[in-house]
Amino acid sequence: MTDEPLALRPIGVVRTPFVEPAEAPRQPRAAEGVPGRIELAPGLEDAASDLEGWEYLWVIFWFHRAVGWKPKVLPPRSERKRGVLSTRAPRRPNPIGLSVLRLVRAEGLVLHVADVDLLDGTPVLDVKPYVPWTDAIPGAKTGWLEPPEGARPGGERPADPRPTWPVVLAPLAEAQLAWLAERGVTLKERLVAALALGPQPHAYRRIKRDERGLRIAVKEWYARFEVAGDTIVVSRLETGMRPENIEGAPLHRDFVATFGSGG
């Protein structure tokens, strides 16, 4: 093995709705329907020809917002740390990512894609067609994510290997989420997706237990929840901003004026 650096040059960039890492879904399957586009570099017109007719593309990219790496990480679907090479964590020895995106249409140097889980501005290193007969292995084992015996339907897309918890939103939580959505802050899908993996405290999913019970952080907001049997019930949302900073943040100030601090 050589220690000599390898030279890589981006062939394009991804444009998506996600600006901050906390906004991006963890996998393409969690981003079904999310649109985006790959803008290829000038001079690649011939290289991008003949993509029409392929339904999915492997997109190899650079985690440009990842800084440093650790040999052990805590994935969202694990209760303990795992070796980074057994996960898809962005902070890796070489921050290279891989996603299967659905090709909607190809227009010259612009590839319109869907099921996008990448941050806006992500550099693209390569694009390859997804070939089902060689790339799809429905019965493959999944290591520490191995589903229960018999959970793999033959020939079908496997189910999520972790059991899903039902998440119920109390009327106040629904009203607060709707209030925020009207002002351009959409939290509901991300909140439900994170809690559906389970209620246990988890650093990666930003779940903590404090003197008032369980809470999960979503962007700059907290959601209070409790466990009722096998169901997670979200009771209310709260601002995650310190009291001394709320006056300088109009949205948080108006939220507290409308719904109270929740403290």
Secondary structure, 3 states (H helix, E strand, C coil): CCCCCCCCCCCEEEECCCCCHHHCCCCHHHHCCCEEEEEECCCCCCCCCCCCCCCEEEEEEECCCCCCCCCEECCCCCCCCEEHHHCCCCCCCCCEEEEEEEEEEEECCEEEEECCCCCCCCEEEEEEECCHHHHCCCCCCCHHHCCCCCCCCCCCCCCCCCCCCCEEECHHHHHHHHHHHHCCCCCHHHHHHHHCCCCCCECCCCEEEECCEEEEEECCEEEEEEEECCEEEEEEEEECCCHHHHCCCHHHHHHHHHHCCCC
